[in-house]
Amino acid sequence: MSRGFVKEDDQEEIPIVPQRAFLPEGVMNFVTPSGMEQLMEEKEALIRERDSISGSSDNEKRIAQNYLNARLQLLNDRINSAQIVHPEQQPQNEIRFGATVTLKSEASQKTQTFRIVGVDEAEISKGKISFLSPLSRLLINKKIGDKAVLNRDKENIVFEIMGINYQ
C-alpha cells in the first residue's frame, strides 16, 4: 500500500540512536575487566529503564521502547565482540593494553598519567585513553626510560616514559 493512503498518526517514528564509540571494522574490541563491568552495568540500567517506561500514550511508550531496544542492540553487539584483556597477564615492563603510563614532557617537564583502555572506556578527563588513539599507538611496546615522539603540525612533543603500572 502506498504511504499516501496511511493516516499520518499511524506512521511509526524512527528513533535516532547515537552510535557507540568508534571502532573500525576488523579491529578487535579490547576491554579491561573493569570496562566489561561498565558495559554490563550499562546494559542492566538500559533494561531497567526500558522495563519502567511510562508515558501518556501507547505511541510514546512504543517510541521510547524502540529507542532503548536500539541502544541495547548496539550495546549487545559491543559486549558480544569484546575481548577481555587482563592487565596482570601483560608483560609488566612494557606498555601494552591496560597499562597505566606516567609520561614526562621534555619541553615542560610536567608529568601526566594515562591508562590505555578500550574505546567504550576512554574518558580523557579521567586519564583513560583509547588504545586506538595516536598517543596509545605511539606508546605500545615502549619501556621505562624510552622516549616517544608525538608528531604534531607545529611542533613535535617528546615524552619520556617514567612509569608503567598494571592495576
C-alpha positions in Angstrom: 0.0 0.0 0.0 1.3 3.5 -0.8 2.2 5.7 2.1 -0.3 8.2 0.7 -3.2 6.1 1.9 -1.9 5.8 5.5 -3.1 8.2 8.2 -0.2 10.4 9.4 -0.8 9.3 13.0 -0.1 5.7 12.0 3.4 6.4 10.8 6.0 5.0 13.2 8.6 7.5 14.3 12.1 6.0 13.8 14.3 6.8 16.8 17.6 8.4 16.1 20.1 6.4 18.2 23.6 7.8 18.8 26.4 5.4 17.8 28.8 4.0 20.3 32.5 5.0 20.4 34.1 4.4 17.0 35.7 1.0 16.5 37.0 0.4 12.9 35.7 -2.6 11.1 38.0 -5.6 11.7 39.7 -4.2 14.8 39.4 -6.3 17.9 37.2 -4.8 20.6 39.7 -5.0 23.6 38.3 -4.2 27.0 39.7 -4.3 30.5 37.8 -6.3 33.1 36.5 -3.1 34.6 35.5 -1.9 31.2 33.4 -5.1 30.7 31.8 -4.5 34.1 30.9 -1.0 32.9 29.3 -2.4 29.8 27.3 -4.9 31.8 26.1 -2.2 34.2 25.1 0.0 31.3 23.1 -2.9 29.9 21.3 -3.6 33.2 20.5 0.2 33.5 19.0 0.2 30.0 16.9 -2.8 30.7 15.6 -1.3 33.9 14.8 1.9 32.1 13.1 0.0 29.3 11.1 -2.0 31.8 9.9 1.1 33.7 8.8 3.2 30.7 5.7 5.2 31.3 4.1 7.7 29.0 0.8 9.4 28.3 0.1 7.3 25.3 0.9 3.8 23.9 2.6 5.5 21.0 5.0 7.4 23.3 5.7 4.2 25.1 6.4 2.3 21.9 8.7 5.0 20.6 10.7 5.0 23.9 10.9 1.2 23.9 12.1 1.2 20.3 14.8 3.8 21.2 16.0 1.8 24.2 15.9 -1.5 22.2 18.0 0.0 19.5 20.6 1.2 22.1 20.5 -2.2 23.7 21.2 -3.9 20.4 24.3 -1.7 19.8 25.5 -2.4 23.3 24.9 -6.1 23.0 26.9 -6.1 19.7 29.7 -4.4 21.5 29.6 -6.8 24.5 29.5 -9.8 22.2 32.6 -8.7 20.3 34.5 -7.8 23.5 37.9 -9.4 24.1 38.8 -9.0 27.8 42.5 -8.3 28.3 43.7 -9.0 31.9 46.4 -6.4 32.8 48.2 -8.9 35.1 48.8 -11.1 32.1 50.6 -8.4 30.2 54.5 -8.1 30.3 54.9 -5.8 33.3 57.9 -4.0 31.9 56.3 -2.9 28.6 53.4 -0.7 27.7 50.5 -2.7 26.5 46.7 -2.6 26.6 45.6 -1.9 30.2 48.8 -0.2 31.3 48.8 3.0 33.3 51.6 5.0 32.0 53.4 8.0 33.5 55.0 10.3 31.0 57.2 13.4 31.3 57.0 16.1 28.7 60.5 17.0 27.6 59.5 20.6 26.9 57.6 21.4 30.1 59.0 18.8 32.5 55.4 18.1 33.6 54.2 14.6 34.2 50.9 13.1 33.1 49.4 9.7 33.7 47.2 7.8 31.3 45.6 4.4 31.3 45.3 2.6 27.9 41.7 1.2 27.7 39.0 0.1 25.3 37.1 2.6 23.1 34.0 2.4 25.3 36.0 3.1 28.5 38.1 6.0 27.2 37.5 9.2 29.0 40.3 11.7 28.9 39.0 13.7 31.9 39.7 10.5 34.0 43.0 9.9 32.4 41.8 7.0 30.2 42.7 7.0 26.5 41.6 4.6 23.8 44.1 2.0 22.6 43.3 3.4 19.1 44.5 7.0 20.0 47.7 8.3 18.4 49.3 8.6 21.8 48.5 5.0 22.8 49.7 3.6 19.5 52.9 5.5 19.9 53.5 4.1 23.4 52.7 0.4 22.8 55.8 -1.8 23.4 57.9 1.0 24.9 59.6 0.6 28.3 60.6 2.9 31.2 63.3 5.3 30.0 62.2 5.1 26.4 61.2 8.3 24.5 58.2 8.7 22.4 57.7 11.5 19.8 54.2 12.6 19.0 54.3 14.3 15.7 52.2 17.5 15.6 51.7 20.0 12.8 53.5 22.9 14.6 55.9 21.1 16.9 56.7 17.6 18.0 56.0 16.6 21.6 58.7 14.4 23.2 57.7 12.2 26.1 59.9 10.1 28.4 58.2 7.0 29.9 58.7 7.4 33.6 56.5 4.6 34.9 54.4 1.6 33.8 51.8 0.1 36.1 49.1 -2.6 35.7 46.4 -2.2 38.3 
